Amino acid sequence: MKESTPIKLTPTEFSLLKYLMLNRNQVLTHSKILKEVWGVGYQHKMQYLRTYINSLHKKNRT
């Protein structure tokens, strides 16, 4: 990927990436990330996090 090439993100992908970047020097638990990005009711929805992290990885490779 070229640095000048924009990557199209969904609103959730953007929120996740933004949260990770703003907290890059901290150890974050899965439940903390899920709570902050998706909300309190999603703290145990591990598959959401896996799916969106995978999506970000794929978009970064192209």
PDBQT receptor file of N, H, CA, C and O in Angstrom, charges set to zero:
ATOM      1  N   MET A   1       0.839  -1.189   0.000  1.00  0.00    +0.000 N 
ATOM      2  CA  MET A   1       0.000   0.000   0.000  1.00  0.00    +0.000 C 
ATOM      3  C   MET A   1       0.878   1.244   0.000  1.00  0.00    +0.000 C 
ATOM      4  O   MET A   1       1.873   1.311   0.722  1.00  0.00    +0.000 OA
ATOM      5  N   LYS A   2       0.515   2.205  -0.794  1.00  0.00    +0.000 N 
ATOM      6  H   LYS A   2      -0.293   2.151  -1.381  1.00  0.00    +0.000 HD
ATOM      7  CA  LYS A   2       1.224   3.476  -0.820  1.00  0.00    +0.000 C 
ATOM      8  C   LYS A   2       0.678   4.355   0.287  1.00  0.00    +0.000 C 
ATOM      9  O   LYS A   2      -0.516   4.324   0.586  1.00  0.00    +0.000 OA
ATOM     10  N   GLU A   3       1.550   5.133   0.889  1.00  0.00    +0.000 N 
ATOM     11  H   GLU A   3       2.520   5.158   0.646  1.00  0.00    +0.000 HD
ATOM     12  CA  GLU A   3       1.121   5.981   2.001  1.00  0.00    +0.000 C 
ATOM     13  C   GLU A   3       0.092   7.021   1.589  1.00  0.00    +0.000 C 
ATOM     14  O   GLU A   3      -0.730   7.428   2.409  1.00  0.00    +0.000 OA
ATOM     15  N   SER A   4       0.119   7.453   0.355  1.00  0.00    +0.000 N 
ATOM     16  H   SER A   4       0.787   7.122  -0.311  1.00  0.00    +0.000 HD
ATOM     17  CA  SER A   4      -0.817   8.484  -0.086  1.00  0.00    +0.000 C 
ATOM     18  C   SER A   4      -2.156   7.931  -0.553  1.00  0.00    +0.000 C 
ATOM     19  O   SER A   4      -3.060   8.699  -0.882  1.00  0.00    +0.000 OA
ATOM     20  N   THR A   5      -2.295   6.619  -0.587  1.00  0.00    +0.000 N 
ATOM     21  H   THR A   5      -1.561   5.995  -0.320  1.00  0.00    +0.000 HD
ATOM     22  CA  THR A   5      -3.538   6.005  -1.038  1.00  0.00    +0.000 C 
ATOM     23  C   THR A   5      -4.533   5.959   0.115  1.00  0.00    +0.000 C 
ATOM     24  O   THR A   5      -4.265   5.316   1.130  1.00  0.00    +0.000 OA
ATOM     25  N   PRO A   6      -5.682   6.631  -0.022  1.00  0.00    +0.000 N 
ATOM     26  CA  PRO A   6      -6.677   6.575   1.057  1.00  0.00    +0.000 C 
ATOM     27  C   PRO A   6      -7.323   5.200   1.151  1.00  0.00    +0.000 C 
ATOM     28  O   PRO A   6      -7.481   4.502   0.150  1.00  0.00    +0.000 OA
ATOM     29  N   ILE A   7      -7.685   4.832   2.344  1.00  0.00    +0.000 N 
ATOM     30  H   ILE A   7      -7.557   5.400   3.158  1.00  0.00    +0.000 HD
ATOM     31  CA  ILE A   7      -8.366   3.571   2.595  1.00  0.00    +0.000 C 
ATOM     32  C   ILE A   7      -9.793   3.896   3.006  1.00  0.00    +0.000 C 
ATOM     33  O   ILE A   7     -10.014   4.707   3.906  1.00  0.00    +0.000 OA
ATOM     34  N   LYS A   8     -10.756   3.270   2.353  1.00  0.00    +0.000 N 
ATOM     35  H   LYS A   8     -10.576   2.611   1.622  1.00  0.00    +0.000 HD
ATOM     36  CA  LYS A   8     -12.158   3.492   2.703  1.00  0.00    +0.000 C 
ATOM     37  C   LYS A   8     -12.519   2.613   3.896  1.00  0.00    +0.000 C 
ATOM     38  O   LYS A   8     -12.353   1.394   3.855  1.00  0.00    +0.000 OA
ATOM     39  N   LEU A   9     -13.011   3.240   4.950  1.00  0.00    +0.000 N 
ATOM     40  H   LEU A   9     -13.146   4.231   4.983  1.00  0.00    +0.000 HD
ATOM     41  CA  LEU A   9     -13.387   2.533   6.172  1.00  0.00    +0.000 C 
ATOM     42  C   LEU A   9     -14.864   2.739   6.458  1.00  0.00    +0.000 C 
ATOM     43  O   LEU A   9     -15.435   3.788   6.158  1.00  0.00    +0.000 OA
ATOM     44  N   THR A  10     -15.467   1.717   7.043  1.00  0.00    +0.000 N 
ATOM     45  H   THR A  10     -15.003   0.865   7.286  1.00  0.00    +0.000 HD
ATOM     46  CA  THR A  10     -16.830   1.874   7.541  1.00  0.00    +0.000 C 
ATOM     47  C   THR A  10     -16.761   2.728   8.800  1.00  0.00    +0.000 C 
ATOM     48  O   THR A  10     -15.681   2.886   9.368  1.00  0.00    +0.000 OA
ATOM     49  N   PRO A  11     -17.877   3.280   9.248  1.00  0.00    +0.000 N 
ATOM     50  CA  PRO A  11     -17.851   4.054  10.496  1.00  0.00    +0.000 C 
ATOM     51  C   PRO A  11     -17.319   3.247  11.685  1.00  0.00    +0.000 C 
ATOM     52  O   PRO A  11     -16.609   3.793  12.530  1.00  0.00    +0.000 OA
ATOM     53  N   THR A  12     -17.650   1.969  11.757  1.00  0.00    +0.000 N 
ATOM     54  H   THR A  12     -18.226   1.525  11.071  1.00  0.00    +0.000 HD
ATOM     55  CA  THR A  12     -17.172   1.143  12.866  1.00  0.00    +0.000 C 
ATOM     56  C   THR A  12     -15.677   0.886  12.742  1.00  0.00    +0.000 C 
ATOM     57  O   THR A  12     -14.958   0.938  13.740  1.00  0.00    +0.000 OA
ATOM     58  N   GLU A  13     -15.205   0.612  11.544  1.00  0.00    +0.000 N 
ATOM     59  H   GLU A  13     -15.789   0.570  10.733  1.00  0.00    +0.000 HD
ATOM     60  CA  GLU A  13     -13.767   0.429  11.343  1.00  0.00    +0.000 C 
ATOM     61  C   GLU A  13     -13.012   1.688  11.734  1.00  0.00    +0.000 C 
ATOM     62  O   GLU A  13     -11.964   1.620  12.376  1.00  0.00    +0.000 OA
ATOM     63  N   PHE A  14     -13.545   2.828  11.348  1.00  0.00    +0.000 N 
ATOM     64  H   PHE A  14     -14.397   2.884  10.826  1.00  0.00    +0.000 HD
ATOM     65  CA  PHE A  14     -12.908   4.098  11.697  1.00  0.00    +0.000 C 
ATOM     66  C   PHE A  14     -12.873   4.290  13.211  1.00  0.00    +0.000 C 
ATOM     67  O   PHE A  14     -11.844   4.677  13.766  1.00  0.00    +0.000 OA
ATOM     68  N   SER A  15     -13.990   4.022  13.876  1.00  0.00    +0.000 N 
ATOM     69  H   SER A  15     -14.826   3.708  13.426  1.00  0.00    +0.000 HD
ATOM     70  CA  SER A  15     -14.048   4.172  15.333  1.00  0.00    +0.000 C 
ATOM     71  C   SER A  15     -13.051   3.251  16.033  1.00  0.00    +0.000 C 
ATOM     72  O   SER A  15     -12.388   3.653  16.989  1.00  0.00    +0.000 OA
ATOM     73  N   LEU A  16     -12.953   2.026  15.553  1.00  0.00    +0.000 N 
ATOM     74  H   LEU A  16     -13.492   1.700  14.776  1.00  0.00    +0.000 HD
ATOM     75  CA  LEU A  16     -12.022   1.069  16.134  1.00  0.00    +0.000 C 
ATOM     76  C   LEU A  16     -10.582   1.537  15.925  1.00  0.00    +0.000 C 
ATOM     77  O   LEU A  16      -9.794   1.559  16.871  1.00  0.00    +0.000 OA
ATOM     78  N   LEU A  17     -10.242   1.905  14.714  1.00  0.00    +0.000 N 
ATOM     79  H   LEU A  17     -10.882   1.887  13.946  1.00  0.00    +0.000 HD
ATOM     80  CA  LEU A  17      -8.894   2.361  14.419  1.00  0.00    +0.000 C 
ATOM     81  C   LEU A  17      -8.545   3.613  15.231  1.00  0.00    +0.000 C 
ATOM     82  O   LEU A  17      -7.443   3.727  15.769  1.00  0.00    +0.000 OA
ATOM     83  N   LYS A  18      -9.478   4.531  15.310  1.00  0.00    +0.000 N 
ATOM     84  H   LYS A  18     -10.373   4.438  14.873  1.00  0.00    +0.000 HD
ATOM     85  CA  LYS A  18      -9.266   5.755  16.080  1.00  0.00    +0.000 C 
ATOM     86  C   LYS A  18      -9.022   5.426  17.550  1.00  0.00    +0.000 C 
ATOM     87  O   LYS A  18      -8.109   5.972  18.169  1.00  0.00    +0.000 OA
ATOM     88  N   TYR A  19      -9.838   4.533  18.106  1.00  0.00    +0.000 N 
ATOM     89  H   TYR A  19     -10.579   4.089  17.603  1.00  0.00    +0.000 HD
ATOM     90  CA  TYR A  19      -9.679   4.154  19.510  1.00  0.00    +0.000 C 
ATOM     91  C   TYR A  19      -8.311   3.506  19.751  1.00  0.00    +0.000 C 
ATOM     92  O   TYR A  19      -7.637   3.815  20.733  1.00  0.00    +0.000 OA
ATOM     93  N   LEU A  20      -7.913   2.617  18.860  1.00  0.00    +0.000 N 
ATOM     94  H   LEU A  20      -8.461   2.366  18.062  1.00  0.00    +0.000 HD
ATOM     95  CA  LEU A  20      -6.619   1.958  19.009  1.00  0.00    +0.000 C 
ATOM     96  C   LEU A  20      -5.467   2.954  18.900  1.00  0.00    +0.000 C 
ATOM     97  O   LEU A  20      -4.484   2.857  19.635  1.00  0.00    +0.000 OA
ATOM     98  N   MET A  21      -5.588   3.894  17.996  1.00  0.00    +0.000 N 
ATOM     99  H   MET A  21      -6.386   3.972  17.398  1.00  0.00    +0.000 HD
ATOM    100  CA  MET A  21      -4.533   4.892  17.826  1.00  0.00    +0.000 C 
ATOM    101  C   MET A  21      -4.445   5.830  19.023  1.00  0.00    +0.000 C 
ATOM    102  O   MET A  21      -3.348   6.180  19.458  1.00  0.00    +0.000 OA
ATOM    103  N   LEU A  22      -5.579   6.232  19.551  1.00  0.00    +0.000 N 
ATOM    104  H   LEU A  22      -6.470   5.947  19.198  1.00  0.00    +0.000 HD
ATOM    105  CA  LEU A  22      -5.584   7.129  20.710  1.00  0.00    +0.000 C 
ATOM    106  C   LEU A  22      -5.074   6.457  21.980  1.00  0.00    +0.000 C 
ATOM    107  O   LEU A  22      -4.678   7.131  22.931  1.00  0.00    +0.000 OA
ATOM    108  N   ASN A  23      -5.085   5.135  21.989  1.00  0.00    +0.000 N 
ATOM    109  H   ASN A  23      -5.406   4.588  21.216  1.00  0.00    +0.000 HD
ATOM    110  CA  ASN A  23      -4.660   4.381  23.165  1.00  0.00    +0.000 C 
ATOM    111  C   ASN A  23      -3.475   3.465  22.854  1.00  0.00    +0.000 C 
ATOM    112  O   ASN A  23      -3.325   2.408  23.467  1.00  0.00    +0.000 OA
ATOM    113  N   ARG A  24      -2.646   3.869  21.911  1.00  0.00    +0.000 N 
ATOM    114  H   ARG A  24      -2.768   4.727  21.413  1.00  0.00    +0.000 HD
ATOM    115  CA  ARG A  24      -1.583   3.007  21.401  1.00  0.00    +0.000 C 
ATOM    116  C   ARG A  24      -0.527   2.633  22.428  1.00  0.00    +0.000 C 
ATOM    117  O   ARG A  24       0.143   1.617  22.248  1.00  0.00    +0.000 OA
ATOM    118  N   ASN A  25      -0.349   3.379  23.464  1.00  0.00    +0.000 N 
ATOM    119  H   ASN A  25      -0.893   4.205  23.610  1.00  0.00    +0.000 HD
ATOM    120  CA  ASN A  25       0.661   3.065  24.475  1.00  0.00    +0.000 C 
ATOM    121  C   ASN A  25       0.077   2.386  25.700  1.00  0.00    +0.000 C 
ATOM    122  O   ASN A  25       0.710   2.343  26.755  1.00  0.00    +0.000 OA
ATOM    123  N   GLN A  26      -1.125   1.858  25.562  1.00  0.00    +0.000 N 
ATOM    124  H   GLN A  26      -1.639   1.893  24.705  1.00  0.00    +0.000 HD
ATOM    125  CA  GLN A  26      -1.795   1.212  26.686  1.00  0.00    +0.000 C 
ATOM    126  C   GLN A  26      -2.112  -0.248  26.347  1.00  0.00    +0.000 C 
ATOM    127  O   GLN A  26      -2.300  -0.616  25.187  1.00  0.00    +0.000 OA
ATOM    128  N   VAL A  27      -2.162  -1.050  27.389  1.00  0.00    +0.000 N 
ATOM    129  H   VAL A  27      -2.009  -0.752  28.331  1.00  0.00    +0.000 HD
ATOM    130  CA  VAL A  27      -2.621  -2.420  27.226  1.00  0.00    +0.000 C 
ATOM    131  C   VAL A  27      -4.141  -2.379  27.297  1.00  0.00    +0.000 C 
ATOM    132  O   VAL A  27      -4.709  -1.916  28.286  1.00  0.00    +0.000 OA
ATOM    133  N   LEU A  28      -4.795  -2.860  26.252  1.00  0.00    +0.000 N 
ATOM    134  H   LEU A  28      -4.333  -3.236  25.448  1.00  0.00    +0.000 HD
ATOM    135  CA  LEU A  28      -6.253  -2.820  26.168  1.00  0.00    +0.000 C 
ATOM    136  C   LEU A  28      -6.805  -4.239  26.155  1.00  0.00    +0.000 C 
ATOM    137  O   LEU A  28      -6.328  -5.086  25.401  1.00  0.00    +0.000 OA
ATOM    138  N   THR A  29      -7.785  -4.495  26.967  1.00  0.00    +0.000 N 
ATOM    139  H   THR A  29      -8.173  -3.806  27.580  1.00  0.00    +0.000 HD
ATOM    140  CA  THR A  29      -8.433  -5.800  26.952  1.00  0.00    +0.000 C 
ATOM    141  C   THR A  29      -9.478  -5.828  25.839  1.00  0.00    +0.000 C 
ATOM    142  O   THR A  29      -9.950  -4.791  25.372  1.00  0.00    +0.000 OA
ATOM    143  N   HIS A  30      -9.819  -7.038  25.434  1.00  0.00    +0.000 N 
ATOM    144  H   HIS A  30      -9.436  -7.881  25.813  1.00  0.00    +0.000 HD
ATOM    145  CA  HIS A  30     -10.863  -7.186  24.422  1.00  0.00    +0.000 C 
ATOM    146  C   HIS A  30     -12.154  -6.529  24.887  1.00  0.00    +0.000 C 
ATOM    147  O   HIS A  30     -12.790  -5.795  24.130  1.00  0.00    +0.000 OA
ATOM    148  N   SER A  31     -12.538  -6.790  26.124  1.00  0.00    +0.000 N 
ATOM    149  H   SER A  31     -12.021  -7.387  26.739  1.00  0.00    +0.000 HD
ATOM    150  CA  SER A  31     -13.808  -6.250  26.625  1.00  0.00    +0.000 C 
ATOM    151  C   SER A  31     -13.784  -4.726  26.703  1.00  0.00    +0.000 C 
ATOM    152  O   SER A  31     -14.811  -4.086  26.475  1.00  0.00    +0.000 OA
ATOM    153  N   LYS A  32     -12.641  -4.135  27.019  1.00  0.00    +0.000 N 
ATOM    154  H   LYS A  32     -11.806  -4.655  27.204  1.00  0.00    +0.000 HD
ATOM    155  CA  LYS A  32     -12.525  -2.669  27.072  1.00  0.00    +0.000 C 
ATOM    156  C   LYS A  32     -12.710  -2.081  25.670  1.00  0.00    +0.000 C 
ATOM    157  O   LYS A  32     -13.419  -1.089  25.499  1.00  0.00    +0.000 OA
ATOM    158  N   ILE A  33     -12.075  -2.690  24.678  1.00  0.00    +0.000 N 
ATOM    159  H   ILE A  33     -11.498  -3.496  24.817  1.00  0.00    +0.000 HD
ATOM    160  CA  ILE A  33     -12.213  -2.200  23.303  1.00  0.00    +0.000 C 
ATOM    161  C   ILE A  33     -13.656  -2.330  22.830  1.00  0.00    +0.000 C 
ATOM    162  O   ILE A  33     -14.217  -1.399  22.252  1.00  0.00    +0.000 OA
ATOM    163  N   LEU A  34     -14.248  -3.488  23.079  1.00  0.00    +0.000 N 
ATOM    164  H   LEU A  34     -13.793  -4.245  23.548  1.00  0.00    +0.000 HD
ATOM    165  CA  LEU A  34     -15.641  -3.703  22.672  1.00  0.00    +0.000 C 
ATOM    166  C   LEU A  34     -16.576  -2.712  23.346  1.00  0.00    +0.000 C 
ATOM    167  O   LEU A  34     -17.479  -2.177  22.704  1.00  0.00    +0.000 OA
ATOM    168  N   LYS A  35     -16.371  -2.466  24.616  1.00  0.00    +0.000 N 
ATOM    169  H   LYS A  35     -15.637  -2.900  25.138  1.00  0.00    +0.000 HD
ATOM    170  CA  LYS A  35     -17.221  -1.522  25.353  1.00  0.00    +0.000 C 
ATOM    171  C   LYS A  35     -17.092  -0.111  24.785  1.00  0.00    +0.000 C 
ATOM    172  O   LYS A  35     -18.094   0.579  24.596  1.00  0.00    +0.000 OA
ATOM    173  N   GLU A  36     -15.873   0.314  24.517  1.00  0.00    +0.000 N 
ATOM    174  H   GLU A  36     -15.059  -0.247  24.670  1.00  0.00    +0.000 HD
ATOM    175  CA  GLU A  36     -15.644   1.679  24.055  1.00  0.00    +0.000 C 
ATOM    176  C   GLU A  36     -16.068   1.908  22.609  1.00  0.00    +0.000 C 
ATOM    177  O   GLU A  36     -16.535   2.996  22.269  1.00  0.00    +0.000 OA
ATOM    178  N   VAL A  37     -15.914   0.909  21.760  1.00  0.00    +0.000 N 
ATOM    179  H   VAL A  37     -15.535   0.026  22.036  1.00  0.00    +0.000 HD
ATOM    180  CA  VAL A  37     -16.236   1.084  20.337  1.00  0.00    +0.000 C 
ATOM    181  C   VAL A  37     -17.690   0.719  20.030  1.00  0.00    +0.000 C 
ATOM    182  O   VAL A  37     -18.368   1.435  19.292  1.00  0.00    +0.000 OA
ATOM    183  N   TRP A  38     -18.172  -0.398  20.596  1.00  0.00    +0.000 N 
ATOM    184  H   TRP A  38     -17.622  -0.979  21.195  1.00  0.00    +0.000 HD
ATOM    185  CA  TRP A  38     -19.524  -0.869  20.288  1.00  0.00    +0.000 C 
ATOM    186  C   TRP A  38     -20.542  -0.539  21.371  1.00  0.00    +0.000 C 
ATOM    187  O   TRP A  38     -21.728  -0.409  21.070  1.00  0.00    +0.000 OA
ATOM    188  N   GLY A  39     -20.116  -0.400  22.608  1.00  0.00    +0.000 N 
ATOM    189  H   GLY A  39     -19.152  -0.505  22.852  1.00  0.00    +0.000 HD
ATOM    190  CA  GLY A  39     -21.038  -0.087  23.698  1.00  0.00    +0.000 C 
ATOM    191  C   GLY A  39     -21.063  -1.168  24.756  1.00  0.00    +0.000 C 
ATOM    192  O   GLY A  39     -20.523  -2.257  24.559  1.00  0.00    +0.000 OA
ATOM    193  N   VAL A  40     -21.688  -0.866  25.876  1.00  0.00    +0.000 N 
ATOM    194  H   VAL A  40     -22.126   0.019  26.036  1.00  0.00    +0.000 HD
ATOM    195  CA  VAL A  40     -21.702  -1.745  27.044  1.00  0.00    +0.000 C 
ATOM    196  C   VAL A  40     -22.256  -3.129  26.734  1.00  0.00    +0.000 C 
ATOM    197  O   VAL A  40     -21.727  -4.118  27.241  1.00  0.00    +0.000 OA
ATOM    198  N   GLY A  41     -23.271  -3.232  25.943  1.00  0.00    +0.000 N 
ATOM    199  H   GLY A  41     -23.700  -2.428  25.531  1.00  0.00    +0.000 HD
ATOM    200  CA  GLY A  41     -23.901  -4.515  25.655  1.00  0.00    +0.000 C 
ATOM    201  C   GLY A  41     -23.076  -5.465  24.804  1.00  0.00    +0.000 C 
ATOM    202  O   GLY A  41     -23.484  -6.604  24.577  1.00  0.00    +0.000 OA
ATOM    203  N   TYR A  42     -21.915  -5.010  24.325  1.00  0.00    +0.000 N 
ATOM    204  H   TYR A  42     -21.584  -4.085  24.509  1.00  0.00    +0.000 HD
ATOM    205  CA  TYR A  42     -21.107  -5.820  23.412  1.00  0.00    +0.000 C 
ATOM    206  C   TYR A  42     -19.796  -6.302  24.021  1.00  0.00    +0.000 C 
ATOM    207  O   TYR A  42     -18.935  -6.808  23.302  1.00  0.00    +0.000 OA
ATOM    208  N   GLN A  43     -19.630  -6.154  25.322  1.00  0.00    +0.000 N 
ATOM    209  H   GLN A  43     -20.330  -5.742  25.907  1.00  0.00    +0.000 HD
ATOM    210  CA  GLN A  43     -18.371  -6.478  25.980  1.00  0.00    +0.000 C 
ATOM    211  C   GLN A  43     -17.928  -7.928  25.812  1.00  0.00    +0.000 C 
ATOM    212  O   GLN A  43     -16.740  -8.224  25.942  1.00  0.00    +0.000 OA
ATOM    213  N   HIS A  44     -18.847  -8.825  25.528  1.00  0.00    +0.000 N 
ATOM    214  H   HIS A  44     -19.812  -8.585  25.422  1.00  0.00    +0.000 HD
ATOM    215  CA  HIS A  44     -18.497 -10.239  25.408  1.00  0.00    +0.000 C 
ATOM    216  C   HIS A  44     -18.649 -10.750  23.971  1.00  0.00    +0.000 C 
ATOM    217  O   HIS A  44     -18.643 -11.959  23.738  1.00  0.00    +0.000 OA
ATOM    218  N   LYS A  45     -18.782  -9.847  23.029  1.00  0.00    +0.000 N 
ATOM    219  H   LYS A  45     -18.787  -8.866  23.219  1.00  0.00    +0.000 HD
ATOM    220  CA  LYS A  45     -18.946 -10.223  21.620  1.00  0.00    +0.000 C 
ATOM    221  C   LYS A  45     -17.584 -10.239  20.925  1.00  0.00    +0.000 C 
ATOM    222  O   LYS A  45     -17.314  -9.423  20.044  1.00  0.00    +0.000 OA
ATOM    223  N   MET A  46     -16.738 -11.172  21.333  1.00  0.00    +0.000 N 
ATOM    224  H   MET A  46     -16.957 -11.836  22.048  1.00  0.00    +0.000 HD
ATOM    225  CA  MET A  46     -15.364 -11.249  20.847  1.00  0.00    +0.000 C 
ATOM    226  C   MET A  46     -15.285 -11.348  19.324  1.00  0.00    +0.000 C 
ATOM    227  O   MET A  46     -14.354 -10.817  18.718  1.00  0.00    +0.000 OA
ATOM    228  N   GLN A  47     -16.249 -12.021  18.704  1.00  0.00    +0.000 N 
ATOM    229  H   GLN A  47     -17.005 -12.453  19.196  1.00  0.00    +0.000 HD
ATOM    230  CA  GLN A  47     -16.211 -12.195  17.254  1.00  0.00    +0.000 C 
ATOM    231  C   GLN A  47     -16.305 -10.860  16.522  1.00  0.00    +0.000 C 
ATOM    232  O   GLN A  47     -15.739 -10.718  15.437  1.00  0.00    +0.000 OA
ATOM    233  N   TYR A  48     -17.003  -9.882  17.087  1.00  0.00    +0.000 N 
ATOM    234  H   TYR A  48     -17.463  -9.997  17.968  1.00  0.00    +0.000 HD
ATOM    235  CA  TYR A  48     -17.080  -8.556  16.464  1.00  0.00    +0.000 C 
ATOM    236  C   TYR A  48     -15.672  -7.986  16.319  1.00  0.00    +0.000 C 
ATOM    237  O   TYR A  48     -15.283  -7.517  15.249  1.00  0.00    +0.000 OA
ATOM    238  N   LEU A  49     -14.934  -8.035  17.393  1.00  0.00    +0.000 N 
ATOM    239  H   LEU A  49     -15.250  -8.416  18.261  1.00  0.00    +0.000 HD
ATOM    240  CA  LEU A  49     -13.589  -7.474  17.393  1.00  0.00    +0.000 C 
ATOM    241  C   LEU A  49     -12.688  -8.222  16.413  1.00  0.00    +0.000 C 
ATOM    242  O   LEU A  49     -11.951  -7.602  15.647  1.00  0.00    +0.000 OA
ATOM    243  N   ARG A  50     -12.748  -9.520  16.438  1.00  0.00    +0.000 N 
ATOM    244  H   ARG A  50     -13.347 -10.023  17.060  1.00  0.00    +0.000 HD
ATOM    245  CA  ARG A  50     -11.926 -10.323  15.499  1.00  0.00    +0.000 C 
ATOM    246  C   ARG A  50     -12.256  -9.992  14.049  1.00  0.00    +0.000 C 
ATOM    247  O   ARG A  50     -11.360  -9.842  13.219  1.00  0.00    +0.000 OA
ATOM    248  N   THR A  51     -13.531  -9.880  13.753  1.00  0.00    +0.000 N 
ATOM    249  H   THR A  51     -14.259 -10.002  14.427  1.00  0.00    +0.000 HD
ATOM    250  CA  THR A  51     -13.968  -9.597  12.390  1.00  0.00    +0.000 C 
ATOM    251  C   THR A  51     -13.473  -8.233  11.914  1.00  0.00    +0.000 C 
ATOM    252  O   THR A  51     -12.970  -8.105  10.798  1.00  0.00    +0.000 OA
ATOM    253  N   TYR A  52     -13.615  -7.223  12.757  1.00  0.00    +0.000 N 
ATOM    254  H   TYR A  52     -14.024  -7.327  13.663  1.00  0.00    +0.000 HD
ATOM    255  CA  TYR A  52     -13.223  -5.877  12.342  1.00  0.00    +0.000 C 
ATOM    256  C   TYR A  52     -11.715  -5.688  12.299  1.00  0.00    +0.000 C 
ATOM    257  O   TYR A  52     -11.213  -4.957  11.445  1.00  0.00    +0.000 OA
ATOM    258  N   ILE A  53     -10.985  -6.329  13.197  1.00  0.00    +0.000 N 
ATOM    259  H   ILE A  53     -11.393  -6.923  13.890  1.00  0.00    +0.000 HD
ATOM    260  CA  ILE A  53      -9.520  -6.271  13.136  1.00  0.00    +0.000 C 
ATOM    261  C   ILE A  53      -9.043  -6.942  11.851  1.00  0.00    +0.000 C 
ATOM    262  O   ILE A  53      -8.150  -6.437  11.171  1.00  0.00    +0.000 OA
ATOM    263  N   ASN A  54      -9.641  -8.075  11.528  1.00  0.00    +0.000 N 
ATOM    264  H   ASN A  54     -10.367  -8.485  12.081  1.00  0.00    +0.000 HD
ATOM    265  CA  ASN A  54      -9.294  -8.772  10.289  1.00  0.00    +0.000 C 
ATOM    266  C   ASN A  54      -9.586  -7.894   9.074  1.00  0.00    +0.000 C 
ATOM    267  O   ASN A  54      -8.791  -7.846   8.136  1.00  0.00    +0.000 OA
ATOM    268  N   SER A  55     -10.699  -7.217   9.090  1.00  0.00    +0.000 N 
ATOM    269  H   SER A  55     -11.345  -7.256   9.852  1.00  0.00    +0.000 HD
ATOM    270  CA  SER A  55     -11.071  -6.326   7.992  1.00  0.00    +0.000 C 
ATOM    271  C   SER A  55     -10.047  -5.195   7.831  1.00  0.00    +0.000 C 
ATOM    272  O   SER A  55      -9.661  -4.857   6.713  1.00  0.00    +0.000 OA
ATOM    273  N   LEU A  56      -9.615  -4.616   8.949  1.00  0.00    +0.000 N 
ATOM    274  H   LEU A  56      -9.929  -4.890   9.858  1.00  0.00    +0.000 HD
ATOM    275  CA  LEU A  56      -8.605  -3.559   8.893  1.00  0.00    +0.000 C 
ATOM    276  C   LEU A  56      -7.279  -4.091   8.357  1.00  0.00    +0.000 C 
ATOM    277  O   LEU A  56      -6.611  -3.411   7.579  1.00  0.00    +0.000 OA
ATOM    278  N   HIS A  57      -6.900  -5.275   8.757  1.00  0.00    +0.000 N 
ATOM    279  H   HIS A  57      -7.442  -5.828   9.389  1.00  0.00    +0.000 HD
ATOM    280  CA  HIS A  57      -5.667  -5.884   8.253  1.00  0.00    +0.000 C 
ATOM    281  C   HIS A  57      -5.746  -6.066   6.734  1.00  0.00    +0.000 C 
ATOM    282  O   HIS A  57      -4.801  -5.735   6.017  1.00  0.00    +0.000 OA
ATOM    283  N   LYS A  58      -6.860  -6.586   6.252  1.00  0.00    +0.000 N 
ATOM    284  H   LYS A  58      -7.627  -6.855   6.834  1.00  0.00    +0.000 HD
ATOM    285  CA  LYS A  58      -7.020  -6.809   4.815  1.00  0.00    +0.000 C 
ATOM    286  C   LYS A  58      -6.966  -5.506   4.041  1.00  0.00    +0.000 C 
ATOM    287  O   LYS A  58      -6.340  -5.438   2.984  1.00  0.00    +0.000 OA
ATOM    288  N   LYS A  59      -7.608  -4.479   4.551  1.00  0.00    +0.000 N 
ATOM    289  H   LYS A  59      -8.117  -4.534   5.410  1.00  0.00    +0.000 HD
ATOM    290  CA  LYS A  59      -7.621  -3.185   3.850  1.00  0.00    +0.000 C 
ATOM    291  C   LYS A  59      -6.229  -2.555   3.845  1.00  0.00    +0.000 C 
ATOM    292  O   LYS A  59      -5.879  -1.833   2.911  1.00  0.00    +0.000 OA
ATOM    293  N   ASN A  60      -5.458  -2.817   4.853  1.00  0.00    +0.000 N 
ATOM    294  H   ASN A  60      -5.742  -3.404   5.611  1.00  0.00    +0.000 HD
ATOM    295  CA  ASN A  60      -4.111  -2.258   4.941  1.00  0.00    +0.000 C 
ATOM    296  C   ASN A  60      -3.157  -2.932   3.949  1.00  0.00    +0.000 C 
ATOM    297  O   ASN A  60      -2.173  -2.324   3.527  1.00  0.00    +0.000 OA
ATOM    298  N   ARG A  61      -3.441  -4.173   3.577  1.00  0.00    +0.000 N 
ATOM    299  H   ARG A  61      -4.240  -4.667   3.920  1.00  0.00    +0.000 HD
ATOM    300  CA  ARG A  61      -2.566  -4.929   2.674  1.00  0.00    +0.000 C 
ATOM    301  C   ARG A  61      -2.762  -4.570   1.212  1.00  0.00    +0.000 C 
ATOM    302  O   ARG A  61      -1.866  -4.784   0.396  1.00  0.00    +0.000 OA
ATOM    303  N   THR A  62      -3.914  -4.032   0.874  1.00  0.00    +0.000 N 
ATOM    304  H   THR A  62      -4.643  -3.859   1.537  1.00  0.00    +0.000 HD
ATOM    305  CA  THR A  62      -4.194  -3.770  -0.547  1.00  0.00    +0.000 C 
ATOM    306  C   THR A  62      -3.580  -2.480  -1.021  1.00  0.00    +0.000 C 
ATOM    307  O   THR A  62      -3.724  -2.120  -2.189  1.00  0.00    +0.000 OA
TER     308      THR A  62
